[in-house]
Every structure is written in C-alpha cells, then in structure tokens.
Amino acid sequence: MPVPWTPSMEVELSVHGGKMKPSRVDPDAHIWATLLKHMRAHKPDICRQWFDQLEPLGVAGGVLRVRAHSLIHRDYLQRACSGPFNDAAQTATGRLISVRFLGPDEPVEPSPKPAATPKPEPKPAPSTDPPHTVHRPSTPAPTAELTPVENVREAPREFVPGPAPNASISPETLEHLYDDGLVLNPDYAFDGFVVGPGNRLAHAAALAVASNPGRHYNPFFVHGGVGLGKTHLLQAICLAIRAQRPDAVIYYTSCEGFMTQFMDAVAAGAMHLFRHKFRHVDVLVIDDIHFLAKRDRTQEEFFHTFNSLFQNGKQIVLSSDAPPHEIPDLEDRLVSRFKSGLVAEVSPPDFETRVQILKNKARLRGFELTEPVAQRIAQRIDTNIRELEGAVIKLQMMATVDKREIDLDLVKAALGEAQPTEEPTVQIPTIIEAVADFFGVKMVDMQSKRRQRSVALPRQLCMYLARRNTRFSLEEIGGYFGGRDHTTVMHAVKIVQQRCTTDAEFGQQVQSLESRLRGGRG
C-alpha cells in the first residue's frame, strides 16, 4: 500500500524490482543536504571539507541551528560565513530563515511555547470584618540579588599577571572589548602549513612561541614578501594558544587597525580604554607593522604599549614586508626592540613546496589535485602562495560550472595558456647559444660557477630571456646555469630590466636578441 504524502515527508523514488517505492526523509536533514549542495555549487570558494563535520540541529522559530565542532570554527562561521549560509538556507527552504552557529557545548534554546490562557481568579468570599477594617496580603520585603558578572576575562595561571584592570571600565565593555579583531581562520592552523627551505626557521620559531608564549622569542618578528605565509603563521600561533589556553586574552589585529583605534581614542578622549585594551592582553599579534612608518604619535604610543607588555612577560608577535632596520622612518628605539627577540624571514616557496601547497589547498576545499596538474600549476605560478590559492579556487569554480574533470586541459584554460601554434618553442639551450654568440663567450662558461663580469652579464641576460620566453620555473631556469637557486634568477631578471631602462643601447641589443629568438631562428 502506498504511503500517503505529508509536508514532513519527501517522496524519493527508487527502483526495486521494477516498482517505485517511496521512502521517508528527515525534513531537517533534507534542508541541510540541499543547503550544502547549493553552497558547493554557488560558493565553492567558501566551502571547506570540514563543513561535513557540522551538525544540523533543526529549524525552530525561523532559525536553523547548526553545531560546530570547536569554538574556533563557530566564531569563524559566525563572522565570515553567515551571509552565504543564510542565503543558501532561504534558497533550500523557500522561507525567510536564518542560520545560527553553536559551539560544541553551547545549549540549544528550546522553542518558545504559546502562552497559556490565564485561569479566572476565584471571587473572594464576603468579608465578615467591620467595614473600617481592610486586609492586605503580606508582601515579603525585597531581597538584594547579586547579579553575576559573566564572561569577564581572568588572567590565565600560565602567564605573568599584568596590571590590574581599570575599575572605570564596565564588565559589559570588557566582554566585547576584543570583538573587533581580525577573524581567525581555522584553515591557517599549523597542520595546514607546508614547511619548505624558505620558511623552516620561521615555522620552528612560531611553534616555540605557541607552546610557551612570553618565554621564547619575545618579540617574534616575521618578515617577507606579499603572500608568502606570514599571516598563516600569525594565525597559527593564535589558534594554537587558544586551543591550549582557552582563558588567554589574545588580540589579533592589523597595524591599520591599531592606528585607527588610536586616532579614534584620541578624538573621543578615551585613551584609558585604548590603553587597557592593548596593554591587558596575554598575546598581542599585529600584522603589517611596517605601516607604522612616518606615524610619529602612533609610534610613541606603540612604544609604550610594547614596553608595558614586554615588562609583564606578555607575548608580542609582529609581521612586516621588510626587516626592522629596513622599515623607513621607524624610530631607532622601536627598531632596537623589534630586533631584541627573533627576526625570521619567509622566502618564496620552491617547486616541491608549491606542489604540496596546491594539493593542501585543494584538499581543504574537498577535492584532490593529481600530480601532473599540481606540477603544471607550480611551474606556471612561482611568485607567492596567494596566487597559488587563487588558481585552485578558479579551477574549482570552472570545474563546477562546466561540470568538467580537473585535468591539464582545464589547467591551461584556467591559467590562460595559449593554444599551440605553428611558431616554434624557444628552448633554453637556444637562448644560451644566441647570447654566447652575441657576446663572444663560451656556452660552458655561462653554465659554470664563474663570476667574472664578462660572463656574469651574458648569464643574467640568458636568465632574463628564459624567464620571458619559456614556461620554465625559476628553479628550472637556475638549474641550467650551474644549479643556481630561484633568488639568483630573480636578481638577474631585475638587473637586466633596470639596465634596459637606463642604457638605451643595451635595451636595443636585448630587443634584437629577443626578436631573433621569437622569429624562429632557434
């Protein structure tokens, strides 16, 4: 007998012996499955593999409650993903509902019950007292109730106690004092950081800082180019300390955030609140500290903030695009303090590290990259990690929209590689031969370890032309010239570019060589 359909049931048809049979489906589970499907189809850049660990708790009062497996994941979802989840929930249900994220131990509020109809009070019996006597029910005297102060941060036992809190700051203000910090992304945990030759020291130091904040490498100053993993290390430190010491007060912000809050506090006459906020933390993490340059008043305030934290054994973590002594217009006393701890550099990842980074980024988004695909992307993109991540996101989006498998053809389309033409491909040996003939040097000398100027300039020109006219990575180009590393190739390209700008004759010679190579003589 067929099962009658109701709104709390969906009819799924499946073939069993040539007959169609309906099956019951949990409506809340169906909503959640539809929501995730919509998210992965329309917001693949936001979706993560760990979304599968989220637990839907059902819809009540127009709210879909979802439990995260940690407070870090809950906070990230609340601050970075609420909008897309709300849109997906409304699309999945066709109703105006929202999504609320709960922590692992956060209680689920019961659905509001309809108010009961009050019963009529019985009429009092006629009084037998004299008319002038009035009886009033005795009302107990009000007792003073102590209102508990919740969520007031206490100094963790593991840390050296700092100055006493300012009594003029209310508990409500204290509770929300650090809500404006940068969002901590669970993707940036230490487990997801790929260690390579260019970041090994910085990674080891970050682990030491996270394991014992305020004791090792204080301050910890990490510097390097854009998109090389500095932010990942800073967030990994915050995530690790928060997991190990939930009571620790961690404030993670940007230098711009520090400066903006300082100026707002000066304008509002609220410096006491600003100083309490930045000097009563256990860990202060500031990204892009090089923006302090030319900010005299802000440097003065940060100097005193630094001293207060350092003297109380609190951990300070800073990042910058340049080492302390190369930040322009930075006061010497700040340079000295930044260098008093550990200064570590992160360099561009080598080929093998880039391949592993690509695989990790893809796995985090719920799919796998084959070795040939990862290697092809790593060969084409050798600048920074952000561009690698951008390539992964673009691949995923194109594969989703076009319903295609992620293969080398899709990689070529995503990276904008031109289709093969009749024009011959320029090879590095051809470039070396042309440059050696032009300068009258031996090919074997340019591929040796010799550093004479007569050989160095032709070798740099070869690297420059190889970079512009081939698809080889920096490491592969360096391998043709005595096993030199990628930084040597980058330096050679920069030298040739600068000389082409300042020396017109040299620029014409380079242009002539490049025209000959592209004209098919090689």
GULUMKE-389529 format. One line per 10 residues: number of its first residue (from 1); their letters; for each residue z, y negated, x negated of C-alpha. Coordinates in Angstrom, 2 decimals. Each point is the difference from the previous one (the first is absolute). Layout:
N
NUM	a	Z,Y,X ~ ...
END
This chain:
522
1	mpvpwtpsme	0.00,0.00,0.00 ~ -0.89,-3.41,-1.46 ~ 2.84,-2.30,-0.98 ~ -0.04,-3.26,2.03 ~ -0.53,-3.17,-2.02 ~ 2.77,-2.61,-0.20 ~ 0.26,-3.28,-1.97 ~ 2.35,1.70,-2.49 ~ -2.58,2.66,-0.75 ~ -3.36,-0.05,-1.70
11	velsvhggkm	-2.55,2.71,0.71 ~ -1.34,1.46,-3.23 ~ -2.86,2.38,0.51 ~ -0.32,2.91,-2.35 ~ -2.21,3.05,0.21 ~ 1.83,3.30,0.54 ~ -2.27,2.87,0.92 ~ -2.59,-2.35,1.48 ~ 2.57,-1.74,2.28 ~ 1.45,-3.47,-0.30
21	kpsrvdpdah	3.81,-0.20,-0.02 ~ 2.10,-3.17,0.25 ~ 3.03,-0.42,-2.28 ~ 2.97,-2.33,0.16 ~ 0.19,-2.79,-2.57 ~ 3.05,-2.15,-0.78 ~ -1.08,-3.53,1.04 ~ 2.02,-1.68,-2.78 ~ -1.49,2.31,-2.64 ~ -3.46,-0.68,1.42
31	iwatllkhmr	0.58,-3.77,-0.23 ~ 1.13,0.32,-3.61 ~ -2.96,2.20,-0.97 ~ -2.43,-2.43,1.65 ~ 1.69,-2.94,-1.71 ~ -0.30,1.56,-3.46 ~ -3.62,0.96,0.66 ~ -0.78,-3.59,0.97 ~ 1.78,-1.35,-3.09 ~ -1.89,2.31,-2.36
41	ahkpdicrqw	-3.32,-0.88,1.60 ~ 0.46,-3.78,0.12 ~ 2.68,-0.79,-2.62 ~ -0.51,2.53,-2.81 ~ 1.17,-2.52,-2.61 ~ 3.46,-0.09,1.62 ~ 0.39,3.73,0.69 ~ 2.01,2.10,-2.43 ~ 0.49,3.72,-0.36 ~ 3.73,-0.36,0.73
51	fdqleplgva	-0.78,-1.25,3.52 ~ -0.03,3.70,0.91 ~ 3.76,0.06,-0.74 ~ 0.74,-2.65,2.62 ~ 1.71,1.39,3.10 ~ -0.93,-1.42,3.44 ~ 3.02,-0.21,2.30 ~ -1.83,-0.81,3.21 ~ -0.75,-3.06,2.12 ~ 2.80,-1.73,1.89
61	ggvlrvrahs	0.10,-3.47,1.46 ~ -3.46,-0.84,-1.32 ~ 0.96,0.88,-3.58 ~ -1.23,2.96,-2.05 ~ 2.80,0.89,-2.38 ~ -0.94,1.60,-3.31 ~ 2.46,1.31,-2.60 ~ -0.77,-0.46,-3.70 ~ 1.36,2.39,-2.62 ~ 1.65,-2.75,-2.09
71	lihrdylqra	1.17,-3.58,0.36 ~ -2.57,-1.09,-2.58 ~ -2.83,1.43,2.10 ~ 1.48,-1.51,3.17 ~ 0.23,-3.48,-1.53 ~ -3.54,0.22,-1.35 ~ -1.37,1.07,3.38 ~ 1.87,-2.77,1.80 ~ -1.20,-2.75,-2.31 ~ -3.50,1.14,-0.93
81	csgpfndaaq	-1.28,2.30,2.76 ~ 1.46,-1.14,3.35 ~ -3.14,-1.81,1.15 ~ -2.48,2.85,-0.58 ~ 2.39,2.55,1.50 ~ 0.51,-2.14,3.12 ~ -3.76,-0.39,0.45 ~ -0.55,3.75,-0.45 ~ 2.80,0.83,2.47 ~ -1.50,-2.27,2.64
91	tatgrlisvr	-3.43,1.53,-0.55 ~ 1.39,3.55,0.19 ~ 1.91,-0.60,3.24 ~ -1.96,-2.75,1.70 ~ 3.33,-1.74,0.56 ~ 1.74,-2.99,-1.53 ~ 2.52,1.86,-2.15 ~ 1.37,-0.64,-3.46 ~ 1.20,2.21,-2.84 ~ 3.51,-0.13,-1.40
101	flgpdepvep	0.87,1.72,-3.29 ~ 3.41,1.57,-0.56 ~ 1.74,1.20,-3.13 ~ 1.00,3.64,-0.56 ~ 3.54,-0.48,1.38 ~ -0.62,-2.90,2.36 ~ 1.09,0.89,3.56 ~ -2.50,-0.06,2.82 ~ 1.00,-2.45,2.69 ~ 0.08,1.66,3.43
111	spkpaatpkp	-2.43,-1.19,2.63 ~ 1.53,-2.60,2.32 ~ 1.16,1.53,3.27 ~ -0.52,-1.77,3.32 ~ 3.07,-1.88,1.11 ~ 2.05,1.85,2.62 ~ 0.44,-1.61,3.41 ~ 3.54,-1.35,0.14 ~ 2.21,1.57,2.64 ~ 1.53,-2.34,2.58
121	epkpapstdp	3.64,-0.74,-0.71 ~ 2.44,1.10,2.69 ~ 1.52,-2.77,2.08 ~ 3.65,-0.64,-0.85 ~ 2.62,0.93,2.59 ~ 1.64,-2.86,1.92 ~ 2.93,-1.41,-1.94 ~ 3.50,0.20,1.40 ~ 1.35,-2.66,-2.36 ~ 1.01,-3.39,1.25
131	phtvhrpstp	-2.87,-2.45,0.31 ~ 1.16,-2.14,-2.92 ~ 0.02,2.96,-2.46 ~ -3.22,0.70,-2.01 ~ -0.42,3.13,-2.17 ~ -2.41,-0.18,-2.93 ~ -0.99,3.09,-2.05 ~ 1.65,-0.05,-3.37 ~ -2.55,-0.68,-2.79 ~ 0.93,1.24,-3.47
141	aptaeltpve	0.11,-2.67,-2.65 ~ -3.14,-0.09,-2.18 ~ 0.39,1.74,-3.34 ~ -1.62,-1.25,-3.15 ~ -2.89,2.26,-1.08 ~ -1.18,0.27,-3.56 ~ -3.76,-0.30,-0.21 ~ -1.23,2.34,-2.73 ~ -2.22,-1.58,-2.60 ~ -2.85,2.46,-0.46
151	nvreaprefv	-2.57,0.39,-2.73 ~ 1.75,-2.32,-2.43 ~ -1.14,1.12,-3.42 ~ 2.76,1.17,-2.29 ~ -0.21,0.01,-3.78 ~ -0.92,3.56,-1.06 ~ 2.60,1.83,-2.05 ~ -2.59,0.71,-2.70 ~ -0.52,-3.66,-0.81 ~ 2.07,-2.65,-1.70
161	pgpapnasis	1.40,-2.20,2.78 ~ -1.56,-3.43,0.21 ~ 1.37,-3.30,1.29 ~ 1.73,0.01,3.37 ~ -2.23,-0.80,2.99 ~ -0.03,-3.52,1.30 ~ 2.41,-0.15,2.92 ~ -2.10,-2.61,1.76 ~ -2.85,2.49,0.56 ~ 0.30,1.85,3.29
171	petlehlydd	-0.27,3.82,0.19 ~ -3.11,-0.36,2.18 ~ -1.68,-2.04,-2.73 ~ 1.04,2.53,-2.64 ~ -1.45,2.83,2.05 ~ -3.49,-1.53,0.09 ~ 0.11,-1.77,-3.35 ~ -2.45,2.34,-1.75 ~ -2.35,0.77,2.89 ~ -2.74,-2.25,-1.42
181	glvlnpdyaf	-0.53,1.98,-3.19 ~ -3.25,1.75,-0.80 ~ -0.66,3.27,1.81 ~ 0.84,3.13,-1.98 ~ -2.86,2.49,0.30 ~ 1.03,3.68,-0.22 ~ -3.40,0.68,-1.59 ~ 1.31,-1.73,-3.13 ~ 2.70,2.53,-0.88 ~ 0.21,1.41,-3.51
191	dgfvvgpgnr	-1.51,3.28,1.26 ~ -3.27,-1.78,0.72 ~ -0.25,-1.78,-3.36 ~ -2.54,1.53,-2.38 ~ 1.22,-0.24,-3.59 ~ -2.56,-0.60,-2.73 ~ -0.20,-1.40,-3.53 ~ -0.11,-3.58,1.27 ~ 3.18,0.10,2.11 ~ 2.21,2.72,-1.51
201	lahaaalava	2.58,-2.38,-1.50 ~ 0.24,-2.15,3.12 ~ 0.40,3.08,2.21 ~ 2.77,1.48,-2.17 ~ 1.86,-3.32,-0.04 ~ -0.31,-0.36,3.77 ~ 1.51,3.47,0.47 ~ 2.92,-0.95,-2.24 ~ 0.59,-3.24,1.90 ~ -0.05,1.81,3.35
211	snpgrhynpf	2.43,2.67,-1.18 ~ 2.61,-2.49,-1.27 ~ -0.72,-3.57,1.12 ~ 1.66,-2.75,-1.97 ~ 0.76,2.27,-2.94 ~ -3.40,0.81,-1.54 ~ -2.72,-2.51,-0.82 ~ 1.36,-3.09,1.72 ~ -2.13,-1.95,0.61 ~ -3.01,2.27,0.32
221	fvhggvglgk	-3.22,-1.99,-0.40 ~ -3.33,1.74,0.65 ~ -3.33,-1.76,-0.56 ~ -3.71,0.79,0.16 ~ -3.25,-0.89,1.70 ~ -0.64,-0.11,3.72 ~ 0.12,3.32,1.86 ~ 1.36,2.17,-2.82 ~ 3.14,1.31,1.73 ~ 2.67,-2.65,-0.60
231	thllqaicla	0.81,-0.32,3.70 ~ 0.12,3.79,0.31 ~ 2.67,0.17,-2.70 ~ 2.04,-2.81,1.52 ~ -0.01,1.61,3.43 ~ 0.72,3.44,-1.47 ~ 3.15,-1.42,-1.61 ~ 1.10,-1.49,3.35 ~ -0.73,3.20,1.92 ~ 1.84,2.20,-2.51
241	iraqrpdavi	3.11,-2.21,-0.10 ~ 0.06,-0.26,3.77 ~ -0.21,3.78,0.35 ~ 2.80,0.59,-2.53 ~ 2.25,-2.92,0.97 ~ -0.50,-0.94,3.68 ~ 2.67,-2.72,-0.24 ~ -1.71,-1.83,-2.86 ~ -1.26,-3.46,0.91 ~ -3.62,-0.12,-1.19
251	yytscegfmt	-2.19,-3.04,0.44 ~ -3.69,0.31,-0.83 ~ -2.13,-3.11,0.27 ~ -2.81,-1.89,-1.70 ~ 0.34,-3.00,-2.26 ~ -1.73,-2.01,2.70 ~ 2.66,1.16,2.46 ~ 2.76,-1.10,-2.37 ~ -1.59,-3.43,-0.47 ~ -0.64,-0.51,3.72
261	qfmdavaaga	3.55,0.92,0.93 ~ 1.36,-2.29,-2.70 ~ -1.99,-2.99,1.23 ~ 0.93,0.73,3.63 ~ 3.69,0.23,-0.97 ~ -0.16,-3.33,-1.84 ~ -1.71,-1.68,2.95 ~ 2.51,1.47,2.50 ~ 3.08,-0.59,-2.16 ~ 0.74,3.73,0.03
271	mhlfrhkfrh	0.28,0.77,-3.70 ~ 3.26,1.87,0.59 ~ -1.87,2.53,2.14 ~ -2.87,0.26,-2.51 ~ 2.36,0.61,-2.93 ~ 2.01,2.54,1.94 ~ -3.18,1.86,0.88 ~ -1.33,0.28,-3.55 ~ 3.29,0.29,-1.92 ~ 1.79,2.57,2.17
281	vdvlviddih	-2.43,2.88,-0.42 ~ 0.29,3.16,-2.05 ~ -3.72,0.08,-0.84 ~ -2.36,-2.98,-0.03 ~ -3.70,0.85,-0.32 ~ -2.56,-2.81,-0.25 ~ -3.75,0.59,-0.23 ~ -2.38,-2.41,-1.80 ~ 2.71,-1.99,-1.76 ~ -2.69,-1.81,-2.01
291	flakrdrtqe	-0.41,-2.38,2.95 ~ 3.18,-1.72,-1.19 ~ -2.22,-1.83,-2.50 ~ 0.19,-3.82,0.31 ~ 2.76,0.23,2.62 ~ 2.82,-1.84,-1.76 ~ 2.56,-0.11,2.82 ~ -0.73,3.56,1.06 ~ 0.31,1.20,-3.60 ~ 3.38,-1.72,-0.22
301	effhtfnslf	1.25,1.75,3.14 ~ -1.39,3.38,-1.07 ~ 1.66,-0.42,-3.42 ~ 3.43,-0.29,1.65 ~ -0.80,2.82,2.44 ~ -1.00,2.23,-2.93 ~ 3.20,-0.81,-1.90 ~ 2.21,0.66,3.04 ~ -1.54,3.41,0.63 ~ -0.13,1.02,-3.64
311	qngkqivlss	3.63,-0.93,-0.67 ~ 1.10,2.07,3.00 ~ -1.93,3.07,-1.13 ~ -2.64,-0.20,2.72 ~ -3.49,1.36,-0.62 ~ -2.95,-2.39,-0.37 ~ -3.59,1.27,0.15 ~ -2.97,-2.31,-0.53 ~ -3.77,0.38,-0.18 ~ -2.66,-2.31,-1.37
321	dappheipdl	-3.66,-0.10,-0.94 ~ 0.99,-1.01,-3.55 ~ 2.91,0.68,-2.38 ~ 2.82,-2.60,0.06 ~ -1.12,-1.93,-3.08 ~ -3.54,-0.40,1.40 ~ 1.01,-1.50,3.36 ~ -1.00,-3.66,-0.28 ~ 2.61,-2.74,0.45 ~ 2.87,2.47,0.32
331	edrlvsrfks	3.27,-1.29,-1.42 ~ 1.05,1.55,-3.30 ~ 3.40,0.98,1.38 ~ -1.70,2.03,2.75 ~ -2.42,1.59,-2.48 ~ 2.99,0.99,-2.13 ~ 1.82,1.56,2.95 ~ -3.06,1.86,1.23 ~ -0.44,1.52,-3.45 ~ 3.67,0.94,-0.33
341	glvaevsppd	-0.53,3.23,1.93 ~ -3.08,2.20,-0.12 ~ -3.53,-1.39,0.22 ~ -2.55,2.71,0.83 ~ -3.76,-0.29,0.46 ~ -2.27,1.91,2.34 ~ -3.63,0.41,-1.12 ~ -3.12,1.07,1.90 ~ 0.01,3.74,0.77 ~ -2.24,2.28,-2.03
351	fetrvqilkn	-2.61,2.28,1.57 ~ 2.28,3.00,0.59 ~ 2.72,-2.19,1.51 ~ -2.50,-1.66,2.33 ~ -1.18,3.39,1.25 ~ 3.58,1.03,0.80 ~ 0.74,-3.35,1.68 ~ -3.03,0.45,2.26 ~ 1.10,3.48,1.01 ~ 3.55,-1.21,0.74
361	karlrgfelt	-1.21,-2.94,2.09 ~ -2.26,2.29,2.04 ~ 2.71,2.64,0.48 ~ 2.38,-2.67,1.25 ~ -2.53,-0.80,2.73 ~ -0.38,3.61,1.05 ~ -3.17,1.16,-1.72 ~ -1.08,1.43,-3.35 ~ -2.51,-1.21,-2.56 ~ -1.95,2.59,-1.96
371	epvaqriaqr	-0.05,-0.27,-3.77 ~ -3.66,-1.15,-0.21 ~ 0.60,-2.70,2.62 ~ 3.17,-1.28,-1.70 ~ -1.70,-0.01,-3.40 ~ -3.01,-1.90,1.34 ~ 2.21,-2.74,1.46 ~ 2.10,-0.13,-3.18 ~ -3.14,-0.49,-2.06 ~ -1.19,-2.86,2.17
381	idtnireleg	3.34,-1.80,0.42 ~ 2.04,-0.51,-3.15 ~ 1.56,-3.40,0.62 ~ 3.20,0.52,1.99 ~ 1.80,2.23,2.47 ~ -0.53,-2.27,2.99 ~ -3.75,0.42,-0.26 ~ 0.47,3.77,-0.21 ~ 2.10,-0.07,3.16 ~ -2.58,-2.20,1.69
391	aviklqmmat	-2.69,2.56,-0.79 ~ 2.12,2.78,1.53 ~ 0.56,-2.02,3.18 ~ -3.71,-0.81,0.27 ~ -0.94,3.66,-0.47 ~ 2.42,1.08,2.70 ~ -1.27,-2.64,2.41 ~ -3.66,0.89,-0.57 ~ 0.71,3.71,0.34 ~ 1.87,-0.61,3.27
401	vdkreidldl	-2.61,-2.31,1.53 ~ -3.04,2.00,-1.10 ~ 1.73,3.39,0.46 ~ -1.13,1.02,-3.47 ~ 1.49,2.09,-2.74 ~ 1.26,-1.91,-3.03 ~ -2.49,1.01,-2.67 ~ -1.90,-1.64,-2.84 ~ -2.63,-1.42,2.36 ~ 2.67,-1.75,2.03
411	vkaalgeaqp	1.61,-1.28,-3.22 ~ -3.33,-1.52,-1.06 ~ -0.34,-1.71,3.37 ~ 3.58,-1.27,-0.06 ~ -0.27,-1.38,-3.52 ~ -3.36,-1.60,0.64 ~ -1.86,2.02,-2.60 ~ -3.73,-0.55,0.12 ~ -2.24,2.93,0.74 ~ -1.91,1.45,-2.95
421	teeptvqipt	-3.25,-1.81,-0.83 ~ -2.88,0.57,-2.33 ~ 1.65,-2.26,-2.58 ~ 1.30,2.08,-2.92 ~ 3.76,0.18,-0.52 ~ 1.37,-1.85,-3.05 ~ 1.96,2.28,-2.30 ~ 2.63,-1.04,-2.54 ~ -1.90,1.54,-2.99 ~ -3.02,-2.09,1.03
431	iieavadffg	2.15,-3.14,-0.02 ~ 1.44,0.85,-3.41 ~ -3.47,0.60,-1.42 ~ -1.36,-3.31,1.36 ~ 2.95,-2.05,-1.29 ~ -0.02,1.72,-3.40 ~ -3.71,-0.74,-0.38 ~ 0.49,-3.64,1.00 ~ 2.88,-0.65,-2.42 ~ -1.24,2.27,-2.79
441	vkmvdmqskr	3.12,2.20,-0.10 ~ 0.39,3.76,0.03 ~ 0.75,1.74,3.27 ~ 2.58,2.19,-1.71 ~ 1.90,-3.08,-1.19 ~ 0.38,-1.35,3.52 ~ 1.44,3.31,1.11 ~ 2.42,0.16,-2.93 ~ 3.43,-1.57,-0.60 ~ -1.42,-2.77,-2.20
451	rqrsvalprq	1.23,-3.52,0.88 ~ -2.30,-2.20,-2.11 ~ -1.34,-3.02,1.88 ~ -3.57,1.10,-0.65 ~ 0.73,3.15,2.01 ~ 2.69,-1.29,2.40 ~ -2.21,-2.47,1.86 ~ -2.90,2.45,0.61 ~ 2.52,2.59,1.14 ~ 1.57,-2.48,2.45
461	lcmylarrnt	-3.45,-0.86,1.31 ~ -0.72,3.70,0.56 ~ 3.19,0.32,2.02 ~ -0.90,-3.08,2.01 ~ -3.49,1.29,0.79 ~ 1.32,3.47,0.81 ~ 2.50,-1.49,2.41 ~ -2.69,-2.03,1.78 ~ -2.79,2.55,0.05 ~ 1.64,3.41,0.40
471	rfsleeiggy	2.46,1.59,2.37 ~ 2.29,1.30,-2.70 ~ 3.70,-0.88,0.11 ~ 1.73,-2.06,-2.67 ~ 1.49,3.14,-1.55 ~ -3.38,1.75,-0.11 ~ -1.65,-3.02,-1.62 ~ 2.77,-0.21,-2.59 ~ -0.49,3.68,-0.76 ~ -3.52,-0.71,-1.28
481	fggrdhttvm	1.35,-2.43,-2.57 ~ 2.47,1.92,-2.09 ~ 2.32,0.99,2.85 ~ 1.16,-3.54,0.75 ~ 2.17,-0.55,3.08 ~ -0.81,-1.97,3.14 ~ 1.82,-3.16,-1.16 ~ -2.35,-0.25,-3.01 ~ -3.01,0.18,2.33 ~ 1.49,-2.66,2.28
491	havkivqqrc	0.60,-2.24,-3.01 ~ -3.58,0.51,-1.22 ~ -1.44,-0.94,3.40 ~ 2.13,-3.14,0.08 ~ -1.03,-1.03,-3.55 ~ -3.72,0.39,0.74 ~ 0.29,-1.90,3.30 ~ 1.77,-2.88,-1.71 ~ -2.52,-0.17,-2.83 ~ -2.93,0.03,2.45
501	ttdaefgqqv	1.57,-3.06,1.61 ~ 0.61,-1.96,-3.22 ~ -3.02,1.16,-2.07 ~ -3.30,-0.52,1.85 ~ -2.06,1.79,-2.65 ~ 2.22,3.05,0.08 ~ -0.15,-0.03,3.80 ~ -3.80,0.05,-0.10 ~ 0.05,2.93,-2.45 ~ 2.29,1.98,2.31
511	qslesrlrgg	-2.20,-0.80,2.98 ~ -3.09,1.13,-1.91 ~ 1.64,3.30,-0.99 ~ 1.13,0.63,3.56 ~ -3.49,-0.72,1.36 ~ -1.52,2.50,-2.45 ~ 2.50,2.65,1.04 ~ -0.57,-0.53,3.71 ~ -3.74,-0.22,-0.52 ~ -0.19,3.69,-0.76
521	rg	-0.42,0.05,-3.75 ~ 3.08,2.23,-0.11
END
